[in-house]
Amino acid sequence: MTKLFSTLFLNKRLFYILAGIAVLFVVGFFAPIVFYISKILLFVLALLLLIDVFILYNKKNGIQAERFLPERLSNGDNNKITLQIKNNYSFVSHISIIEELPFQFQKRDFIFDLKLNSNQDKTLHYKVLPIERGLYSFGQINVYTSSPLQLATKKYVLGETKELKCYPSFLKLREFNFKAFTDATFSYGTKKVRRIGHSLEFEQIKEYVSGDDIRTLNWKATAKSNQLMINQYVEEKSQPVYAIIDKGRAMQMHFNNISLLDYAINATLAISNVILRKQDKAGMLSFSKTVEDIIVAEQRNSQMNLISEALYNIKTDFSESDFSSLYAVVKRKITNRSLLILYTNFETMDGLNRQLAYLRALAKNHLLLVVFFKNTELDHVIQSKSENIQDVYDTIIAEKFMYEKKKIVKALKKYGIQSVLTEPENLTGDTINKYLELKSRGLF
């Protein structure tokens, strides 16, 4: 009986009919015939309600529901969730489904309304967009079903609770791989360039043609073939590339509800995959007050799993970043010349000047690429129409900050430091683009 009262709900239709009968009872004081009709209608309504409750509870498993979840969620991407619903009743069921989504999505009215014929099943799809890493707990599926009478509703609590880990964006890895390895030029990824260089990796001996470097002449092959032959080399492979993620307060700012830190984490996962596909060595580390999450640059089958787990587990309190600690660890741990991709953010020249000495020191032994962010909200301020003096002041200040970003790029270039100034949503593509450009130019 307790279970009955906890799962039984009376519908609005029942109360509307009761209200109509109540009106008839009032009229019945003046017209006795209406009073008797009202009593009959009330008796019929009670009988129909009992019948409705009986047919809803006569079958134990009248409704079946199952949720199909991915193994893990991808941060910043639309993740597909599937619901399978089946009506086992012998009549048409009016169904409302309330999903118990993780609290991170802040959705308390996620409802599906549908109508299923007898023994009919239906598949529903929806997407969720996580904006932070961590554990996401999916609750049970609440199904409310009514018979064609729609006087009462029975509640089913189905499905199982399940926790999913939300990892850095992995759903777009295939997309970026395609753009990085295609022969066409896209906005994300440059044209695939085959560089003929002077590295130690020998490719083949070929006939000399006008324009070839005569320093690569192979005299033994020339003597045997009686024509000029040269050694051809290909770009060096297995070069170490490290992604360095700043976890300091400069990376706390949010764009489209995602922090700059998570943008950098997503980009690191994507570019690490491209680096390994390019047969280079991918590694990473993160820092704020101390240097943590160090993954040594290697080229092995398990490297992507190691990097993915390290990125998922990055924790920070967004304290002030210590670039001196970063320099000390890089000097001690990374002894071979490498490409260092530093994800950070500088808003002003003063902010850059405080760390410039350490950046220059890093650039002495490695190829340093500093990736920082455009403030897209400033663009909206600059492009909006000024209607009063305050708007004019805001526009001037916004233009000043935009100019500071351009000065930072020039200052880094002056000291031989590569840089990428990008919008947060274009971070991954622009970083891959720059990596492919540096690789094709043979700068590391």
C-alpha positions as CSV (number, residue, x, y, z in Angstrom):
1,M,0.0,0.0,0.0
2,T,2.9,2.4,0.8
3,K,4.3,1.7,-2.6
4,L,1.0,2.4,-4.2
5,F,0.7,5.9,-2.6
6,S,4.3,6.7,-3.4
7,T,3.9,6.0,-7.1
8,L,0.3,7.0,-7.8
9,F,-0.5,10.5,-9.0
10,L,-3.9,12.1,-9.9
11,N,-4.0,13.9,-13.2
12,K,-5.3,17.4,-13.9
13,R,-8.1,15.9,-16.0
14,L,-9.6,14.3,-12.9
15,F,-9.7,17.6,-11.0
16,Y,-11.2,19.4,-14.0
17,I,-14.0,16.9,-14.1
18,L,-14.5,17.1,-10.3
19,A,-14.8,20.9,-10.7
20,G,-17.5,20.5,-13.3
21,I,-19.4,18.0,-11.1
22,A,-19.1,20.5,-8.2
23,V,-20.7,23.2,-10.3
24,L,-23.5,20.7,-11.2
25,F,-24.1,20.1,-7.4
26,V,-24.5,23.8,-6.9
27,V,-27.0,24.0,-9.7
28,G,-28.7,20.9,-8.1
29,F,-29.9,23.0,-5.2
30,F,-32.2,24.8,-7.6
31,A,-32.9,21.9,-10.0
32,P,-33.3,18.5,-8.2
33,I,-32.8,16.5,-11.4
34,V,-29.4,18.0,-11.9
35,F,-28.5,17.0,-8.3
36,Y,-29.2,13.3,-9.1
37,I,-27.3,13.5,-12.3
38,S,-24.4,15.0,-10.4
39,K,-24.3,12.0,-8.0
40,I,-24.4,9.6,-10.9
41,L,-21.5,11.4,-12.6
42,L,-19.5,11.4,-9.4
43,F,-20.1,7.6,-9.0
44,V,-19.1,7.0,-12.6
45,L,-15.9,9.1,-12.2
46,A,-14.9,7.2,-9.0
47,L,-15.5,3.9,-10.9
48,L,-13.4,5.0,-13.9
49,L,-10.7,6.1,-11.5
50,L,-10.6,2.7,-9.9
51,I,-10.5,1.0,-13.3
52,D,-7.7,3.3,-14.4
53,V,-5.6,2.5,-11.3
54,F,-6.3,-1.2,-11.7
55,I,-5.1,-1.4,-15.3
56,L,-2.0,0.7,-14.5
57,Y,-1.0,-1.5,-11.6
58,N,-2.2,-4.8,-13.0
59,K,1.0,-5.3,-14.9
60,K,4.2,-5.2,-12.9
61,N,6.6,-4.1,-15.7
62,G,4.3,-2.0,-17.9
63,I,7.1,0.3,-19.0
64,Q,10.7,-0.6,-19.6
65,A,13.5,2.0,-20.0
66,E,17.2,1.7,-20.5
67,R,19.9,4.4,-20.9
68,F,22.9,4.0,-23.1
69,L,25.9,6.1,-22.2
70,P,29.4,6.5,-23.7
71,E,32.3,5.1,-21.8
72,R,33.4,8.7,-21.0
73,L,32.4,12.3,-21.7
74,S,34.3,14.7,-23.9
75,N,34.7,18.2,-22.4
76,G,33.4,21.0,-24.5
77,D,31.7,18.7,-27.0
78,N,28.2,17.5,-27.6
79,N,28.0,14.0,-26.2
80,K,25.2,11.7,-27.5
81,I,23.0,9.9,-25.0
82,T,20.4,7.3,-26.0
83,L,17.2,6.2,-24.2
84,Q,15.3,3.0,-25.1
85,I,11.6,3.0,-24.0
86,K,9.1,0.2,-24.4
87,N,5.4,0.0,-23.6
88,N,4.4,-3.5,-22.4
89,Y,0.8,-2.5,-21.7
90,S,-2.1,-3.7,-23.9
91,F,-3.3,-0.1,-24.5
92,V,-1.9,3.2,-25.7
93,S,0.3,4.8,-23.0
94,H,0.8,8.5,-22.5
95,I,4.4,8.8,-21.2
96,S,6.5,11.6,-19.6
97,I,10.2,10.9,-19.0
98,I,12.2,13.0,-16.6
99,E,16.0,12.4,-16.8
100,E,18.1,12.7,-13.6
101,L,21.0,14.5,-15.3
102,P,24.3,15.3,-13.4
103,F,24.1,18.5,-11.3
104,Q,26.8,20.1,-13.5
105,F,24.3,20.6,-16.3
106,Q,21.8,22.5,-14.0
107,K,18.8,21.1,-15.8
108,R,15.8,20.2,-13.6
109,D,13.1,20.2,-16.3
110,F,14.6,17.8,-18.9
111,I,11.3,16.1,-19.9
112,F,10.3,14.0,-22.9
113,D,6.6,13.6,-23.7
114,L,5.5,10.8,-26.0
115,K,2.7,8.4,-26.8
116,L,3.4,4.7,-27.4
117,N,1.0,2.0,-28.8
118,S,0.8,-1.4,-27.2
119,N,4.1,-3.3,-27.2
120,Q,5.7,-0.4,-29.1
121,D,9.3,0.7,-28.3
122,K,11.0,3.9,-29.2
123,T,14.6,5.2,-29.2
124,L,15.2,8.8,-28.0
125,H,18.5,10.7,-28.5
126,Y,19.7,13.8,-26.8
127,K,23.1,15.5,-26.3
128,V,24.8,17.0,-23.3
129,L,27.5,19.6,-23.3
130,P,29.9,19.3,-20.3
131,I,32.1,22.4,-19.7
132,E,34.4,21.1,-17.0
133,R,36.4,18.0,-16.3
134,G,35.5,15.6,-13.5
135,L,32.9,13.0,-12.4
136,Y,29.4,13.3,-13.8
137,S,26.7,11.2,-12.0
138,F,23.6,10.2,-14.0
139,G,20.7,9.2,-11.8
140,Q,17.7,7.0,-12.6
141,I,15.0,7.4,-15.2
142,N,11.6,8.6,-13.9
143,V,8.8,7.5,-16.2
144,Y,5.2,8.7,-15.6
145,T,2.6,6.7,-17.6
146,S,-1.1,7.1,-18.0
147,S,-3.8,5.0,-19.7
148,P,-6.1,6.4,-22.4
149,L,-8.5,7.5,-19.5
150,Q,-5.7,9.8,-18.2
151,L,-7.2,10.1,-14.8
152,A,-4.2,8.7,-12.9
153,T,-0.5,8.3,-13.5
154,K,1.9,5.6,-12.3
155,K,5.5,6.4,-11.7
156,Y,8.3,4.0,-12.7
157,V,11.8,4.6,-11.4
158,L,14.0,2.7,-13.9
159,G,17.6,2.4,-15.0
160,E,20.7,2.5,-12.9
161,T,22.8,5.3,-11.6
162,K,26.2,5.6,-13.3
163,E,29.2,7.9,-12.9
164,L,31.1,9.0,-16.0
165,K,34.5,10.7,-16.2
166,C,34.7,13.8,-18.4
167,Y,38.0,13.8,-20.2
168,P,39.6,16.6,-22.3
169,S,38.0,16.9,-25.7
170,F,38.7,13.6,-27.6
171,L,35.7,13.6,-30.0
172,K,37.4,16.1,-32.3
173,L,40.7,14.1,-32.6
174,R,39.7,12.5,-35.8
175,E,38.6,15.9,-37.3
176,F,42.0,17.5,-36.5
177,N,43.9,14.5,-37.7
178,F,42.1,14.7,-41.1
179,K,42.9,18.4,-41.4
180,A,46.5,18.0,-40.3
181,F,47.3,15.2,-42.7
182,T,45.3,16.3,-45.8
183,D,47.0,17.7,-48.9
184,A,44.5,20.6,-49.0
185,T,44.9,23.8,-47.0
186,F,42.2,24.4,-44.4
187,S,41.6,27.0,-41.8
188,Y,42.8,24.4,-39.3
189,G,46.0,22.7,-40.3
190,T,48.4,23.7,-43.1
191,K,49.2,22.0,-46.3
192,K,51.2,18.8,-45.9
193,V,54.8,19.7,-46.8
194,R,57.5,17.2,-47.5
195,R,60.8,18.9,-46.7
196,I,64.1,17.8,-48.3
197,G,66.6,18.6,-45.6
198,H,70.1,17.7,-44.4
199,S,69.2,15.6,-41.4
200,L,70.8,12.3,-40.7
201,E,67.8,10.3,-42.0
202,F,68.7,9.0,-45.4
203,E,65.8,8.3,-47.8
204,Q,67.2,7.3,-51.2
205,I,69.8,7.9,-54.0
206,K,68.4,9.7,-57.0
207,E,69.6,11.3,-60.2
208,Y,70.9,14.8,-60.0
209,V,68.6,17.5,-61.5
210,S,69.3,21.2,-61.8
211,G,68.7,22.9,-58.4
212,D,69.8,20.0,-56.2
213,D,72.4,20.7,-53.6
214,I,75.7,19.5,-55.0
215,R,77.0,19.0,-51.4
216,T,74.9,15.8,-51.3
217,L,76.6,14.2,-54.4
218,N,77.2,10.5,-53.9
219,W,80.5,9.9,-55.8
220,K,80.5,6.1,-55.5
221,A,77.0,5.9,-57.0
222,T,78.0,8.5,-59.7
223,A,81.0,6.4,-60.7
224,K,78.9,3.2,-61.0
225,S,76.1,4.7,-63.0
226,N,78.2,7.1,-65.0
227,Q,75.9,10.0,-64.2
228,L,75.5,12.4,-61.3
229,M,73.7,10.8,-58.4
230,I,72.9,12.5,-55.0
231,N,71.8,11.4,-51.6
232,Q,68.3,12.5,-50.7
233,Y,67.3,13.0,-47.0
234,V,64.0,13.5,-45.3
235,E,63.0,15.6,-42.4
236,E,64.2,14.4,-39.0
237,K,61.6,12.4,-37.1
238,S,61.2,11.7,-33.4
239,Q,61.7,15.2,-32.3
240,P,60.6,15.9,-28.7
241,V,57.6,18.3,-28.4
242,Y,56.4,19.4,-24.9
243,A,53.1,21.1,-24.2
244,I,53.5,23.3,-21.1
245,I,50.2,24.4,-19.5
246,D,50.1,27.4,-17.2
247,K,47.6,26.6,-14.3
248,G,47.9,30.1,-12.8
249,R,45.3,32.8,-12.3
250,A,45.9,34.1,-15.8
251,M,44.1,31.0,-17.1
252,Q,41.0,31.3,-14.9
253,M,39.1,33.6,-17.3
254,H,36.1,31.9,-19.0
255,F,34.9,32.2,-22.6
256,N,31.7,30.4,-23.6
257,N,31.6,29.0,-20.1
258,I,34.9,27.2,-20.5
259,S,38.0,28.3,-18.8
260,L,41.2,29.2,-20.7
261,L,42.8,26.3,-18.7
262,D,40.4,23.8,-20.2
263,Y,40.8,25.2,-23.7
264,A,44.6,24.6,-23.3
265,I,44.0,21.1,-21.9
266,N,41.7,20.2,-24.9
267,A,44.3,21.7,-27.3
268,T,47.1,19.7,-25.7
269,L,45.3,16.4,-26.2
270,A,44.6,17.1,-29.9
271,I,48.1,18.3,-30.7
272,S,49.7,15.4,-28.9
273,N,47.8,13.1,-31.1
274,V,49.0,14.9,-34.2
275,I,52.6,15.0,-32.9
276,L,52.6,11.2,-32.4
277,R,51.0,10.7,-35.9
278,K,53.8,12.8,-37.3
279,Q,56.2,10.4,-35.6
280,D,57.6,13.0,-33.2
281,K,57.7,12.5,-29.4
282,A,54.9,14.1,-27.4
283,G,55.2,15.1,-23.8
284,M,53.7,17.6,-21.4
285,L,53.9,19.3,-18.0
286,S,51.9,21.9,-16.1
287,F,52.8,24.5,-13.6
288,S,51.6,27.3,-11.2
289,K,53.5,27.5,-7.9
290,T,55.3,24.2,-8.7
291,V,55.8,22.1,-11.8
292,E,53.6,19.0,-11.9
293,D,52.0,16.4,-14.3
294,I,55.3,15.7,-16.1
295,I,55.0,13.2,-18.9
296,V,58.4,12.6,-20.6
297,A,58.2,13.0,-24.4
298,E,58.1,9.6,-26.0
299,Q,56.7,7.8,-29.0
300,R,55.0,4.7,-27.8
301,N,51.5,3.1,-28.0
302,S,50.6,4.0,-24.5
303,Q,51.7,7.7,-24.7
304,M,48.2,9.1,-25.6
305,N,46.6,7.3,-22.6
306,L,49.3,8.6,-20.3
307,I,48.8,12.2,-21.6
308,S,45.0,11.9,-21.5
309,E,45.0,10.7,-17.8
310,A,47.4,13.4,-16.8
311,L,45.2,16.1,-18.4
312,Y,42.1,14.7,-16.8
313,N,43.7,14.8,-13.4
314,I,45.0,18.4,-13.6
315,K,44.0,20.3,-10.5
316,T,44.7,23.9,-9.6
317,D,43.8,26.7,-7.2
318,F,44.7,29.4,-9.9
319,S,47.5,30.8,-7.8
320,E,50.3,33.0,-9.2
321,S,52.5,31.2,-11.7
322,D,56.2,30.8,-10.9
323,F,58.1,30.9,-14.2
324,S,61.4,30.6,-12.4
325,S,60.4,27.1,-11.2
326,L,59.3,26.2,-14.7
327,Y,62.7,27.3,-16.1
328,A,64.6,25.3,-13.4
329,V,62.7,22.1,-14.1
330,V,62.9,22.4,-17.9
331,K,66.6,23.0,-17.7
332,R,67.1,20.0,-15.4
333,K,64.6,17.6,-17.0
334,I,64.6,18.4,-20.7
335,T,68.2,18.2,-21.9
336,N,67.6,17.7,-25.6
337,R,66.6,20.6,-27.9
338,S,62.8,20.4,-28.1
339,L,59.8,22.4,-29.2
340,L,58.1,23.8,-26.1
341,I,54.5,24.9,-26.6
342,L,53.6,27.2,-23.7
343,Y,49.9,27.8,-23.1
344,T,49.6,31.0,-21.0
345,N,48.0,34.4,-21.1
346,F,49.4,37.9,-21.0
347,E,47.0,40.9,-20.9
348,T,49.6,43.7,-20.8
349,M,53.3,44.4,-21.6
350,D,54.0,44.7,-17.9
351,G,52.7,41.1,-17.4
352,L,55.0,39.9,-20.2
353,N,58.1,41.9,-18.9
354,R,57.8,40.2,-15.5
355,Q,58.4,36.8,-17.2
356,L,60.4,37.8,-20.3
357,A,63.8,36.9,-18.7
358,Y,62.6,33.3,-18.1
359,L,61.1,33.0,-21.6
360,R,64.3,34.2,-23.2
361,A,66.3,31.7,-21.1
362,L,64.0,28.9,-22.2
363,A,64.4,30.0,-25.9
364,K,68.2,29.7,-25.7
365,N,68.2,25.9,-25.6
366,H,64.8,25.2,-27.1
367,L,62.4,26.4,-29.7
368,L,59.7,28.2,-27.6
369,L,56.2,28.8,-28.9
370,V,54.1,31.0,-26.7
371,V,50.3,30.5,-27.2
372,F,48.1,33.2,-25.6
373,F,44.6,34.4,-26.1
374,K,42.6,37.2,-27.7
375,N,39.9,38.7,-25.5
376,T,36.9,38.3,-27.8
377,E,34.7,40.3,-25.4
378,L,36.8,43.3,-26.2
379,D,35.9,42.9,-29.9
380,H,32.2,43.3,-29.0
381,V,33.0,46.4,-27.0
382,I,35.0,48.0,-29.8
383,Q,32.4,47.1,-32.5
384,S,29.3,48.3,-30.5
385,K,28.0,51.7,-31.1
386,S,28.9,54.4,-28.4
387,E,25.8,56.1,-27.1
388,N,27.3,58.1,-24.2
389,I,30.6,59.2,-22.7
390,Q,31.0,56.0,-20.7
391,D,30.7,53.9,-23.9
392,V,33.4,56.0,-25.5
393,Y,35.7,55.4,-22.5
394,D,35.0,51.7,-22.6
395,T,35.8,51.6,-26.3
396,I,39.1,53.4,-25.8
397,I,40.2,51.1,-23.0
398,A,39.3,48.1,-25.0
399,E,41.3,49.3,-28.0
400,K,44.2,49.9,-25.6
401,F,44.2,46.3,-24.4
402,M,43.9,45.0,-28.0
403,Y,47.0,47.1,-28.9
404,E,48.8,45.7,-25.9
405,K,48.3,42.1,-27.2
406,K,49.9,43.2,-30.6
407,K,52.8,44.7,-28.8
408,I,53.4,41.4,-26.9
409,V,53.6,39.5,-30.2
410,K,56.2,42.0,-31.5
411,A,58.2,41.9,-28.3
412,L,58.3,38.1,-28.4
413,K,59.4,38.1,-32.0
414,K,62.1,40.6,-31.2
415,Y,63.8,38.0,-29.0
416,G,63.3,35.1,-31.4
417,I,60.3,33.6,-29.6
418,Q,57.5,32.2,-31.7
419,S,54.0,33.1,-30.7
420,V,50.3,32.4,-31.5
421,L,47.7,35.0,-30.6
422,T,44.3,33.2,-31.0
423,E,40.7,33.2,-30.0
424,P,39.9,30.6,-27.4
425,E,37.6,28.6,-29.7
426,N,40.3,28.5,-32.4
427,L,43.1,27.5,-30.1
428,T,43.4,23.9,-31.1
429,G,43.4,24.5,-34.9
430,D,45.8,27.5,-34.7
431,T,48.2,25.6,-32.5
432,I,48.3,22.6,-34.8
433,N,48.7,25.0,-37.7
434,K,51.7,26.6,-36.2
435,Y,53.3,23.2,-35.2
436,L,53.0,22.0,-38.8
437,E,54.5,25.3,-40.1
438,L,57.5,25.1,-37.8
439,K,58.0,21.4,-38.7
440,S,57.8,22.1,-42.4
441,R,60.4,24.9,-42.0
442,G,62.7,22.6,-40.2
443,L,63.1,24.9,-37.1
444,F,63.3,22.0,-34.7
